[in-house]
């Protein structure tokens, strides 16, 4: 990857991190679980900034970024989805939320799974969190939540993070779409 692509990716990761950390800080008293989800995402993107600002990042930094990015897709999205459910459904208990339980189980067993099974399980847990958030928000008439779910889904399924589109690295478009999704989910939770 060229230095220019790394700089553009550092910038897009910064925008993603800023959108998530800002949401986390302002939501803390209103929705601690949603705030935690945004904080996980913001931390992963912050590590991405540090990684892509360097020509030769250390193996430790690359591993930390990859691991935290995985955690943000599994736990971050589950926390945001659970927070939306908690807001919109009276009496919903976060202690028994199926998305949070699935994330906890996956985080516990992931090292014991074959790589293909681990990847599929991760995709299912994060995908289910996003789809359930979109359906719940749609049923509740929360347009911002539906928009957030669509942007998250489009970023992963359509944009992706490899290659380029019109000479722009897809990973940058992926980050910007997630940042917009963060804003939409934040709006849905406030």
C-alpha positions as CSV (number, residue, x, y, z in Angstrom):
1,X,0.0,0.0,0.0
2,X,1.4,3.4,-0.9
3,X,2.1,6.1,1.7
4,X,-0.7,8.2,0.2
5,X,-3.2,5.4,0.7
6,X,-1.9,5.0,4.3
7,X,-2.4,8.7,5.0
8,X,-5.9,8.7,3.6
9,X,-6.7,5.6,5.6
10,X,-5.3,7.2,8.8
11,X,-7.6,10.2,8.1
12,X,-10.7,8.0,7.5
13,X,-9.9,6.0,10.6
14,X,-9.6,9.3,12.5
15,X,-13.1,10.4,11.3
16,X,-14.5,7.0,12.3
17,X,-12.8,7.2,15.7
18,X,-13.9,10.7,16.4
19,X,-17.5,9.9,15.5
20,X,-17.5,6.9,17.8
21,X,-15.7,8.5,20.8
22,X,-17.9,11.6,20.6
23,X,-21.0,9.5,20.7
24,X,-19.5,7.4,23.6
25,X,-18.8,10.5,25.7
26,X,-22.1,12.2,25.1
27,X,-24.2,9.0,25.6
28,X,-22.6,7.8,28.8
29,X,-25.3,8.9,31.2
30,X,-28.2,8.1,28.8
31,X,-27.0,4.7,27.6
32,X,-23.9,3.2,29.2
33,X,-24.1,0.0,27.0
34,X,-24.5,2.0,23.8
35,X,-21.6,4.2,24.9
36,X,-19.4,1.2,25.6
37,X,-20.2,-0.1,22.0
38,X,-19.1,3.2,20.5
39,X,-16.0,3.3,22.7
40,X,-14.9,-0.2,21.5
41,X,-15.3,1.1,17.9
42,X,-13.5,4.3,18.6
43,X,-10.6,2.5,20.2
44,X,-10.2,0.2,17.2
45,X,-10.3,3.1,14.8
46,X,-7.9,5.1,17.0
47,X,-5.4,2.2,16.8
48,X,-6.0,2.2,13.0
49,X,-4.9,5.9,12.9
50,X,-1.7,5.0,14.7
51,X,-1.1,2.0,12.4
52,X,-1.7,3.8,9.1
53,X,0.3,6.9,10.0
54,X,3.4,4.8,10.1
55,X,5.3,3.4,7.1
56,X,6.3,0.3,9.0
57,X,4.0,-0.2,12.0
58,X,5.1,-2.8,14.6
59,X,3.6,-6.3,14.5
60,X,2.2,-5.6,17.9
61,X,0.3,-2.5,16.7
62,X,-1.0,-4.3,13.6
63,X,-2.2,-7.2,15.8
64,X,-3.8,-4.8,18.3
65,X,-5.6,-3.0,15.5
66,X,-6.8,-6.2,13.9
67,X,-8.0,-7.7,17.2
68,X,-9.8,-4.5,18.3
69,X,-11.4,-4.2,14.8
70,X,-12.8,-7.7,15.3
71,X,-14.0,-6.9,18.8
72,X,-15.7,-3.8,17.5
73,X,-17.6,-5.7,14.9
74,X,-18.7,-8.4,17.4
75,X,-19.1,-6.6,20.7
76,X,-19.4,-2.9,19.5
77,X,-22.3,-3.6,17.2
78,X,-24.0,-5.9,19.8
79,X,-23.8,-3.2,22.5
80,X,-25.3,-0.5,20.2
81,X,-28.0,-2.9,19.1
82,X,-28.8,-4.0,22.6
83,X,-28.9,-0.3,23.7
84,X,-31.4,0.4,21.0
85,X,-33.6,-2.5,22.1
86,X,-33.4,-1.4,25.7
87,X,-34.5,2.1,24.7
88,X,-37.4,1.0,22.5
89,X,-38.8,-2.0,24.4
90,X,-40.0,-1.4,27.9
91,X,-38.6,-3.9,30.4
92,X,-35.9,-5.2,28.1
93,X,-33.1,-6.5,30.3
94,X,-29.6,-6.0,29.1
95,X,-28.4,-8.8,31.3
96,X,-30.2,-11.3,29.2
97,X,-29.8,-9.7,25.8
98,X,-29.1,-12.4,23.2
99,X,-26.7,-10.2,21.2
100,X,-24.5,-9.5,24.2
101,X,-24.7,-13.2,25.3
102,X,-23.7,-14.4,21.7
103,X,-20.8,-11.9,21.7
104,X,-19.6,-13.1,25.1
105,X,-19.8,-16.7,24.0
106,X,-18.0,-16.0,20.7
107,X,-15.2,-14.0,22.5
108,X,-14.8,-17.0,24.8
109,X,-14.6,-19.8,22.2
110,X,-13.1,-18.0,19.2
111,X,-9.6,-19.2,19.8
112,X,-10.8,-22.9,19.8
113,X,-12.6,-22.6,16.5
114,X,-11.2,-23.3,13.1
115,X,-10.5,-20.0,11.2
116,X,-13.4,-20.5,8.7
117,X,-15.9,-21.3,11.5
118,X,-14.6,-18.3,13.6
119,X,-15.0,-16.0,10.6
120,X,-18.5,-17.2,9.9
121,X,-19.5,-17.0,13.6
122,X,-18.2,-13.5,13.8
123,X,-20.1,-12.5,10.7
124,X,-23.3,-14.0,12.0
125,X,-23.1,-12.3,15.4
126,X,-22.3,-8.9,14.0
127,X,-24.7,-9.3,11.1
128,X,-27.5,-10.3,13.5
129,X,-26.8,-7.3,15.7
130,X,-27.1,-4.9,12.8
131,X,-30.2,-6.6,11.2
132,X,-32.0,-6.8,14.5
133,X,-31.3,-3.1,15.2
134,X,-32.6,-2.2,11.8
135,X,-35.8,-4.3,12.2
136,X,-36.5,-3.0,15.7
137,X,-35.9,0.6,14.6
138,X,-38.1,0.1,11.6
139,X,-40.9,-1.4,13.7
140,X,-40.6,1.6,16.1
141,X,-40.5,4.2,13.3
142,X,-37.0,5.2,14.3
143,X,-35.6,6.4,10.9
144,X,-32.2,7.2,12.3
145,X,-31.7,3.7,13.6
146,X,-32.8,2.1,10.3
147,X,-30.3,4.5,8.5
148,X,-27.6,3.4,10.9
149,X,-28.3,-0.3,10.2
150,X,-28.3,0.2,6.5
151,X,-25.1,2.2,6.5
152,X,-23.4,-0.5,8.7
153,X,-24.7,-3.3,6.4
154,X,-23.7,-1.4,3.2
155,X,-20.2,-0.7,4.5
156,X,-19.5,-4.4,5.2
157,X,-21.4,-6.1,2.4
158,X,-21.2,-3.6,-0.5
159,X,-18.2,-1.4,0.1
160,X,-15.8,-3.8,1.9
161,X,-12.3,-3.0,2.8
162,X,-10.1,-4.3,0.0
163,X,-9.3,-2.7,-3.3
164,X,-10.3,0.7,-4.7
165,X,-13.5,2.3,-6.1
166,X,-12.9,5.3,-8.5
167,X,-9.3,5.4,-7.2
168,X,-10.4,5.7,-3.6
169,X,-9.3,2.9,-1.2
170,X,-12.5,1.0,-0.3
171,X,-11.3,0.9,3.3
172,X,-11.6,4.6,3.4
173,X,-15.2,4.5,2.1
174,X,-15.9,1.7,4.6
175,X,-14.7,4.0,7.4
176,X,-16.7,7.0,6.2
177,X,-19.9,4.9,5.9
178,X,-19.4,3.5,9.4
179,X,-18.8,7.1,10.7
180,X,-22.2,8.1,9.2
181,X,-23.7,5.0,10.6
182,X,-22.4,6.0,14.0
183,X,-24.0,9.4,13.7
184,X,-27.3,7.7,12.7
185,X,-27.2,5.2,15.6
186,X,-26.2,8.0,18.0
187,X,-29.2,10.0,16.8
188,X,-31.4,7.0,17.3
189,X,-30.3,6.6,20.9
190,X,-30.8,10.2,21.9
